[in-house]
Amino acid sequence: MTRLLAIMARLRDPQTGCEWDRVQDFSTIAPYTIEEAYEVADAIQRQDMADLKDELGDLLLQVVFHARMAEEAGLFDFADVATSISTKLETRHPHIFADGTQDSRPQSDRWEDLKAAERLARGAGGALDGVALALPALLRAEKLQRRAARQGFDWPDIQGPTEKVQEELEELAAAATPEERVEEAGDLLFAVVNLVRKNGVSAEEALRAANSKFERRFKAMEDHAAKQGEPFAERSLDDQEALWQAVKSAERA
Protein backbone atom coordinates (compact mmCIF):
# COMPACT_ATOMS: atom_id res chain seq x y z
CA MET A 1 0.00 0.00 0.00
CA THR A 2 2.87 2.35 0.84
CA ARG A 3 4.43 1.60 -2.55
CA LEU A 4 1.17 2.31 -4.38
CA LEU A 5 0.68 5.64 -2.58
CA ALA A 6 4.25 6.64 -3.42
CA ILE A 7 3.77 5.75 -7.10
CA MET A 8 0.61 7.86 -7.25
CA ALA A 9 2.37 10.82 -5.63
CA ARG A 10 5.17 10.59 -8.17
CA LEU A 11 2.76 10.36 -11.10
CA ARG A 12 1.02 13.52 -9.85
CA ASP A 13 4.23 15.49 -9.26
CA PRO A 14 3.74 18.91 -10.97
CA GLN A 15 7.27 18.95 -12.42
CA THR A 16 8.34 15.35 -12.96
CA GLY A 17 5.06 13.46 -13.01
CA CYS A 18 3.15 11.89 -15.89
CA GLU A 19 1.72 14.55 -18.20
CA TRP A 20 -1.66 12.75 -18.26
CA ASP A 21 -2.02 11.91 -14.56
CA ARG A 22 -1.05 15.33 -13.25
CA VAL A 23 -3.72 17.24 -15.21
CA GLN A 24 -6.64 15.06 -14.10
CA ASP A 25 -9.27 16.13 -11.57
CA PHE A 26 -12.15 14.46 -9.72
CA SER A 27 -14.62 14.86 -12.57
CA THR A 28 -12.30 13.49 -15.27
CA ILE A 29 -11.37 10.45 -13.19
CA ALA A 30 -14.93 9.64 -12.04
CA PRO A 31 -15.91 7.84 -15.30
CA TYR A 32 -12.89 5.55 -14.94
CA THR A 33 -13.89 4.79 -11.34
CA ILE A 34 -17.34 3.70 -12.49
CA GLU A 35 -15.87 1.68 -15.36
CA GLU A 36 -13.46 -0.17 -13.05
CA ALA A 37 -16.28 -1.06 -10.65
CA TYR A 38 -18.19 -2.63 -13.54
CA GLU A 39 -15.10 -4.55 -14.63
CA VAL A 40 -14.80 -5.97 -11.12
CA ALA A 41 -18.43 -7.10 -11.33
CA ASP A 42 -17.77 -8.59 -14.77
CA ALA A 43 -14.82 -10.64 -13.52
CA ILE A 44 -16.95 -11.95 -10.66
CA GLN A 45 -19.77 -12.89 -13.02
CA ARG A 46 -17.29 -14.75 -15.23
CA GLN A 47 -15.76 -16.37 -12.13
CA ASP A 48 -12.31 -15.36 -13.37
CA MET A 49 -10.36 -14.99 -10.12
CA ALA A 50 -7.08 -14.05 -11.80
CA ASP A 51 -8.85 -11.25 -13.63
CA LEU A 52 -10.68 -10.27 -10.43
CA LYS A 53 -7.35 -9.76 -8.68
CA ASP A 54 -6.22 -7.40 -11.44
CA GLU A 55 -9.53 -5.55 -11.61
CA LEU A 56 -9.59 -5.03 -7.84
CA GLY A 57 -6.15 -3.49 -8.19
CA ASP A 58 -7.46 -1.16 -10.90
CA LEU A 59 -10.37 -0.19 -8.64
CA LEU A 60 -8.03 0.41 -5.71
CA LEU A 61 -5.99 2.71 -7.93
CA GLN A 62 -9.10 4.82 -8.44
CA VAL A 63 -9.45 5.27 -4.67
CA VAL A 64 -5.79 6.16 -4.37
CA PHE A 65 -6.06 8.61 -7.29
CA HIS A 66 -9.02 10.46 -5.77
CA ALA A 67 -7.41 10.48 -2.32
CA ARG A 68 -4.17 11.90 -3.76
CA MET A 69 -5.99 14.74 -5.51
CA ALA A 70 -7.86 15.50 -2.29
CA GLU A 71 -4.59 15.53 -0.35
CA GLU A 72 -3.08 17.98 -2.82
CA ALA A 73 -6.10 20.23 -2.31
CA GLY A 74 -5.73 20.05 1.47
CA LEU A 75 -9.05 18.23 1.90
CA PHE A 76 -8.16 14.73 3.16
CA ASP A 77 -5.76 11.89 2.38
CA PHE A 78 -5.86 8.12 1.96
CA ALA A 79 -5.48 7.53 5.71
CA ASP A 80 -8.57 9.67 6.29
CA VAL A 81 -10.48 7.56 3.76
CA ALA A 82 -9.46 4.35 5.54
CA THR A 83 -10.35 5.84 8.92
CA SER A 84 -13.75 6.96 7.65
CA ILE A 85 -14.78 3.54 6.38
CA SER A 86 -13.37 1.80 9.47
CA THR A 87 -15.43 4.04 11.74
CA LYS A 88 -18.50 3.55 9.58
CA LEU A 89 -18.21 -0.24 9.70
CA GLU A 90 -17.85 -0.24 13.47
CA THR A 91 -20.77 2.15 13.88
CA ARG A 92 -23.02 0.09 11.60
CA HIS A 93 -22.20 -3.14 13.46
CA PRO A 94 -22.80 -2.20 17.10
CA HIS A 95 -23.70 -5.80 17.95
CA ILE A 96 -20.15 -6.75 16.94
CA PHE A 97 -18.00 -3.79 17.98
CA ALA A 98 -20.00 -2.12 20.77
CA ASP A 99 -21.60 -3.75 23.80
CA GLY A 100 -22.64 -6.88 21.94
CA THR A 101 -26.35 -6.21 22.46
CA GLN A 102 -28.36 -8.30 20.03
CA ASP A 103 -31.09 -6.76 17.89
CA SER A 104 -33.76 -9.20 16.77
CA ARG A 105 -34.56 -7.24 13.60
CA PRO A 106 -33.16 -8.37 10.22
CA GLN A 107 -29.65 -7.15 9.47
CA SER A 108 -30.92 -5.17 6.45
CA ASP A 109 -33.36 -3.23 8.65
CA ARG A 110 -30.69 -2.39 11.23
CA TRP A 111 -28.31 -1.32 8.45
CA GLU A 112 -30.88 0.97 6.84
CA ASP A 113 -31.78 2.57 10.17
CA LEU A 114 -28.12 3.30 10.91
CA LYS A 115 -27.61 4.78 7.44
CA ALA A 116 -30.72 6.92 7.87
CA ALA A 117 -29.33 8.23 11.16
CA GLU A 118 -26.04 9.06 9.43
CA ARG A 119 -27.86 10.94 6.67
CA LEU A 120 -29.83 12.89 9.26
CA ALA A 121 -26.60 13.79 11.07
CA ARG A 122 -25.22 15.12 7.79
CA GLY A 123 -28.26 17.36 7.41
CA ALA A 124 -30.35 15.32 4.97
CA GLY A 125 -33.82 16.79 4.77
CA GLY A 126 -35.81 13.92 3.25
CA ALA A 127 -35.98 10.15 2.94
CA LEU A 128 -34.73 10.21 -0.66
CA ASP A 129 -31.72 12.45 -0.04
CA GLY A 130 -28.37 10.90 -0.83
CA VAL A 131 -29.41 8.40 -3.51
CA ALA A 132 -26.52 8.91 -5.93
CA LEU A 133 -27.41 10.46 -9.27
CA ALA A 134 -24.62 8.51 -11.01
CA LEU A 135 -26.14 5.11 -10.20
CA PRO A 136 -27.45 3.06 -13.14
CA ALA A 137 -31.04 4.15 -13.71
CA LEU A 138 -32.60 0.78 -12.81
CA LEU A 139 -30.60 0.52 -9.60
CA ARG A 140 -31.39 4.12 -8.64
CA ALA A 141 -35.10 3.56 -9.28
CA GLU A 142 -35.04 0.53 -6.99
CA LYS A 143 -33.22 2.43 -4.24
CA LEU A 144 -35.66 5.34 -4.46
CA GLN A 145 -38.58 2.91 -4.22
CA ARG A 146 -37.06 1.09 -1.25
CA ARG A 147 -36.50 4.39 0.57
CA ALA A 148 -40.10 5.41 -0.10
CA ALA A 149 -41.34 1.98 1.03
CA ARG A 150 -39.59 2.41 4.37
CA GLN A 151 -41.79 5.49 4.85
CA GLY A 152 -44.90 3.41 4.20
CA PHE A 153 -45.33 4.56 0.59
CA ASP A 154 -45.65 1.15 -1.05
CA TRP A 155 -48.22 -1.23 -2.49
CA PRO A 156 -49.52 -3.73 0.10
CA ASP A 157 -49.36 -6.62 -2.40
CA ILE A 158 -48.33 -7.55 -5.94
CA GLN A 159 -51.66 -6.62 -7.54
CA GLY A 160 -51.10 -2.87 -7.32
CA PRO A 161 -47.76 -2.76 -9.19
CA THR A 162 -49.04 -5.31 -11.73
CA GLU A 163 -51.99 -3.09 -12.59
CA LYS A 164 -49.72 -0.04 -12.67
CA VAL A 165 -47.53 -1.64 -15.34
CA GLN A 166 -50.60 -2.30 -17.49
CA GLU A 167 -51.76 1.30 -16.98
CA GLU A 168 -48.37 2.65 -18.04
CA LEU A 169 -48.33 0.40 -21.12
CA GLU A 170 -51.64 1.91 -22.20
CA GLU A 171 -50.43 5.45 -21.56
CA LEU A 172 -47.29 4.86 -23.63
CA ALA A 173 -49.41 3.51 -26.49
CA ALA A 174 -51.59 6.63 -26.31
CA ALA A 175 -48.69 9.11 -26.19
CA ALA A 176 -48.99 11.57 -29.08
CA THR A 177 -45.70 13.48 -29.06
CA PRO A 178 -42.03 12.54 -28.67
CA GLU A 179 -41.94 14.31 -25.32
CA GLU A 180 -44.97 12.35 -24.09
CA ARG A 181 -43.43 9.08 -25.29
CA VAL A 182 -40.22 9.78 -23.36
CA GLU A 183 -42.17 10.58 -20.20
CA GLU A 184 -44.50 7.60 -20.48
CA ALA A 185 -41.63 5.24 -21.33
CA GLY A 186 -39.87 6.39 -18.17
CA ASP A 187 -43.02 5.85 -16.13
CA LEU A 188 -43.35 2.35 -17.59
CA LEU A 189 -39.77 1.41 -16.75
CA PHE A 190 -40.16 2.79 -13.22
CA ALA A 191 -43.34 0.76 -12.77
CA VAL A 192 -41.64 -2.40 -14.05
CA VAL A 193 -38.78 -1.92 -11.56
CA ASN A 194 -41.40 -1.61 -8.82
CA LEU A 195 -43.14 -4.80 -9.93
CA VAL A 196 -39.85 -6.68 -10.06
CA ARG A 197 -38.87 -5.34 -6.63
CA LYS A 198 -42.17 -6.52 -5.14
CA ASN A 199 -41.31 -9.98 -6.49
CA GLY A 200 -38.10 -9.89 -4.47
CA VAL A 201 -35.84 -9.55 -7.50
CA SER A 202 -33.15 -6.95 -8.25
CA ALA A 203 -34.07 -5.26 -11.54
CA GLU A 204 -30.42 -4.46 -12.28
CA GLU A 205 -29.32 -8.07 -11.77
CA ALA A 206 -32.29 -9.46 -13.68
CA LEU A 207 -31.69 -7.24 -16.70
CA ARG A 208 -27.96 -7.96 -16.65
CA ALA A 209 -28.76 -11.68 -16.76
CA ALA A 210 -31.26 -11.11 -19.58
CA ASN A 211 -28.66 -9.15 -21.55
CA SER A 212 -26.16 -11.99 -21.18
CA LYS A 213 -28.74 -14.54 -22.25
CA PHE A 214 -29.72 -12.52 -25.33
CA GLU A 215 -26.07 -12.00 -26.29
CA ARG A 216 -25.32 -15.71 -25.91
CA ARG A 217 -28.31 -16.76 -27.99
CA PHE A 218 -27.72 -14.16 -30.70
CA LYS A 219 -24.11 -15.29 -31.13
CA ALA A 220 -25.33 -18.88 -31.36
CA MET A 221 -27.77 -17.89 -34.12
CA GLU A 222 -24.96 -16.19 -36.04
CA ASP A 223 -22.80 -19.30 -35.68
CA HIS A 224 -25.60 -21.58 -36.92
CA ALA A 225 -26.27 -19.30 -39.89
CA ALA A 226 -22.56 -19.17 -40.80
CA LYS A 227 -22.27 -22.96 -40.67
CA GLN A 228 -25.27 -23.22 -43.01
CA GLY A 229 -23.57 -20.89 -45.50
CA GLU A 230 -25.99 -17.96 -45.33
CA PRO A 231 -25.16 -14.90 -43.19
CA PHE A 232 -27.67 -14.22 -40.43
CA ALA A 233 -28.36 -10.64 -41.57
CA GLU A 234 -29.33 -11.81 -45.06
CA ARG A 235 -32.05 -14.19 -43.83
CA SER A 236 -35.74 -13.37 -43.66
CA LEU A 237 -37.28 -12.52 -40.30
CA ASP A 238 -39.09 -15.88 -40.34
CA ASP A 239 -35.78 -17.71 -40.83
CA GLN A 240 -34.18 -15.65 -38.06
CA GLU A 241 -37.05 -16.49 -35.73
CA ALA A 242 -36.67 -20.18 -36.58
CA LEU A 243 -33.00 -19.99 -35.64
CA TRP A 244 -33.91 -18.23 -32.40
CA GLN A 245 -36.35 -20.98 -31.46
CA ALA A 246 -33.79 -23.64 -32.36
CA VAL A 247 -31.17 -22.04 -30.11
CA LYS A 248 -33.66 -21.77 -27.24
CA SER A 249 -34.65 -25.42 -27.65
CA ALA A 250 -31.00 -26.50 -27.70
CA GLU A 251 -30.31 -24.60 -24.47
CA ARG A 252 -33.27 -26.18 -22.71
CA ALA A 253 -32.26 -29.60 -23.90
C-alpha positions in Angstrom: 0.0 0.0 0.0 2.9 2.3 0.8 4.4 1.6 -2.5 1.2 2.3 -4.4 0.7 5.6 -2.6 4.3 6.6 -3.4 3.8 5.8 -7.1 0.6 7.9 -7.3 2.4 10.8 -5.6 5.2 10.6 -8.2 2.8 10.4 -11.1 1.0 13.5 -9.9 4.2 15.5 -9.3 3.7 18.9 -11.0 7.3 18.9 -12.4 8.3 15.3 -13.0 5.1 13.5 -13.0 3.1 11.9 -15.9 1.7 14.5 -18.2 -1.7 12.8 -18.3 -2.0 11.9 -14.6 -1.1 15.3 -13.2 -3.7 17.2 -15.2 -6.6 15.1 -14.1 -9.3 16.1 -11.6 -12.2 14.5 -9.7 -14.6 14.9 -12.6 -12.3 13.5 -15.3 -11.4 10.4 -13.2 -14.9 9.6 -12.0 -15.9 7.8 -15.3 -12.9 5.5 -14.9 -13.9 4.8 -11.3 -17.3 3.7 -12.5 -15.9 1.7 -15.4 -13.5 -0.2 -13.1 -16.3 -1.1 -10.6 -18.2 -2.6 -13.5 -15.1 -4.5 -14.6 -14.8 -6.0 -11.1 -18.4 -7.1 -11.3 -17.8 -8.6 -14.8 -14.8 -10.6 -13.5 -16.9 -12.0 -10.7 -19.8 -12.9 -13.0 -17.3 -14.8 -15.2 -15.8 -16.4 -12.1 -12.3 -15.4 -13.4 -10.4 -15.0 -10.1 -7.1 -14.1 -11.8 -8.8 -11.2 -13.6 -10.7 -10.3 -10.4 -7.3 -9.8 -8.7 -6.2 -7.4 -11.4 -9.5 -5.6 -11.6 -9.6 -5.0 -7.8 -6.2 -3.5 -8.2 -7.5 -1.2 -10.9 -10.4 -0.2 -8.6 -8.0 0.4 -5.7 -6.0 2.7 -7.9 -9.1 4.8 -8.4 -9.5 5.3 -4.7 -5.8 6.2 -4.4 -6.1 8.6 -7.3 -9.0 10.5 -5.8 -7.4 10.5 -2.3 -4.2 11.9 -3.8 -6.0 14.7 -5.5 -7.9 15.5 -2.3 -4.6 15.5 -0.3 -3.1 18.0 -2.8 -6.1 20.2 -2.3 -5.7 20.0 1.5 -9.1 18.2 1.9 -8.2 14.7 3.2 -5.8 11.9 2.4 -5.9 8.1 2.0 -5.5 7.5 5.7 -8.6 9.7 6.3 -10.5 7.6 3.8 -9.5 4.3 5.5 -10.3 5.8 8.9 -13.8 7.0 7.7 -14.8 3.5 6.4 -13.4 1.8 9.5 -15.4 4.0 11.7 -18.5 3.6 9.6 -18.2 -0.2 9.7 -17.9 -0.2 13.5 -20.8 2.2 13.9 -23.0 0.1 11.6 -22.2 -3.1 13.5 -22.8 -2.2 17.1 -23.7 -5.8 18.0 -20.1 -6.8 16.9 -18.0 -3.8 18.0 -20.0 -2.1 20.8 -21.6 -3.8 23.8 -22.6 -6.9 21.9 -26.4 -6.2 22.5 -28.4 -8.3 20.0 -31.1 -6.8 17.9 -33.8 -9.2 16.8 -34.6 -7.2 13.6 -33.2 -8.4 10.2 -29.6 -7.1 9.5 -30.9 -5.2 6.4 -33.4 -3.2 8.7 -30.7 -2.4 11.2 -28.3 -1.3 8.5 -30.9 1.0 6.8 -31.8 2.6 10.2 -28.1 3.3 10.9 -27.6 4.8 7.4 -30.7 6.9 7.9 -29.3 8.2 11.2 -26.0 9.1 9.4 -27.9 10.9 6.7 -29.8 12.9 9.3 -26.6 13.8 11.1 -25.2 15.1 7.8 -28.3 17.4 7.4 -30.3 15.3 5.0 -33.8 16.8 4.8 -35.8 13.9 3.2 -36.0 10.2 2.9 -34.7 10.2 -0.7 -31.7 12.5 0.0 -28.4 10.9 -0.8 -29.4 8.4 -3.5 -26.5 8.9 -5.9 -27.4 10.5 -9.3 -24.6 8.5 -11.0 -26.1 5.1 -10.2 -27.4 3.1 -13.1 -31.0 4.1 -13.7 -32.6 0.8 -12.8 -30.6 0.5 -9.6 -31.4 4.1 -8.6 -35.1 3.6 -9.3 -35.0 0.5 -7.0 -33.2 2.4 -4.2 -35.7 5.3 -4.5 -38.6 2.9 -4.2 -37.1 1.1 -1.2 -36.5 4.4 0.6 -40.1 5.4 -0.1 -41.3 2.0 1.0 -39.6 2.4 4.4 -41.8 5.5 4.9 -44.9 3.4 4.2 -45.3 4.6 0.6 -45.6 1.1 -1.0 -48.2 -1.2 -2.5 -49.5 -3.7 0.1 -49.4 -6.6 -2.4 -48.3 -7.6 -5.9 -51.7 -6.6 -7.5 -51.1 -2.9 -7.3 -47.8 -2.8 -9.2 -49.0 -5.3 -11.7 -52.0 -3.1 -12.6 -49.7 0.0 -12.7 -47.5 -1.6 -15.3 -50.6 -2.3 -17.5 -51.8 1.3 -17.0 -48.4 2.6 -18.0 -48.3 0.4 -21.1 -51.6 1.9 -22.2 -50.4 5.5 -21.6 -47.3 4.9 -23.6 -49.4 3.5 -26.5 -51.6 6.6 -26.3 -48.7 9.1 -26.2 -49.0 11.6 -29.1 -45.7 13.5 -29.1 -42.0 12.5 -28.7 -41.9 14.3 -25.3 -45.0 12.4 -24.1 -43.4 9.1 -25.3 -40.2 9.8 -23.4 -42.2 10.6 -20.2 -44.5 7.6 -20.5 -41.6 5.2 -21.3 -39.9 6.4 -18.2 -43.0 5.8 -16.1 -43.4 2.4 -17.6 -39.8 1.4 -16.7 -40.2 2.8 -13.2 -43.3 0.8 -12.8 -41.6 -2.4 -14.0 -38.8 -1.9 -11.6 -41.4 -1.6 -8.8 -43.1 -4.8 -9.9 -39.8 -6.7 -10.1 -38.9 -5.3 -6.6 -42.2 -6.5 -5.1 -41.3 -10.0 -6.5 -38.1 -9.9 -4.5 -35.8 -9.5 -7.5 -33.2 -6.9 -8.2 -34.1 -5.3 -11.5 -30.4 -4.5 -12.3 -29.3 -8.1 -11.8 -32.3 -9.5 -13.7 -31.7 -7.2 -16.7 -28.0 -8.0 -16.7 -28.8 -11.7 -16.8 -31.3 -11.1 -19.6 -28.7 -9.1 -21.5 -26.2 -12.0 -21.2 -28.7 -14.5 -22.3 -29.7 -12.5 -25.3 -26.1 -12.0 -26.3 -25.3 -15.7 -25.9 -28.3 -16.8 -28.0 -27.7 -14.2 -30.7 -24.1 -15.3 -31.1 -25.3 -18.9 -31.4 -27.8 -17.9 -34.1 -25.0 -16.2 -36.0 -22.8 -19.3 -35.7 -25.6 -21.6 -36.9 -26.3 -19.3 -39.9 -22.6 -19.2 -40.8 -22.3 -23.0 -40.7 -25.3 -23.2 -43.0 -23.6 -20.9 -45.5 -26.0 -18.0 -45.3 -25.2 -14.9 -43.2 -27.7 -14.2 -40.4 -28.4 -10.6 -41.6 -29.3 -11.8 -45.1 -32.0 -14.2 -43.8 -35.7 -13.4 -43.7 -37.3 -12.5 -40.3 -39.1 -15.9 -40.3 -35.8 -17.7 -40.8 -34.2 -15.7 -38.1 -37.1 -16.5 -35.7 -36.7 -20.2 -36.6 -33.0 -20.0 -35.6 -33.9 -18.2 -32.4 -36.3 -21.0 -31.5 -33.8 -23.6 -32.4 -31.2 -22.0 -30.1 -33.7 -21.8 -27.2 -34.6 -25.4 -27.6 -31.0 -26.5 -27.7 -30.3 -24.6 -24.5 -33.3 -26.2 -22.7 -32.3 -29.6 -23.9 
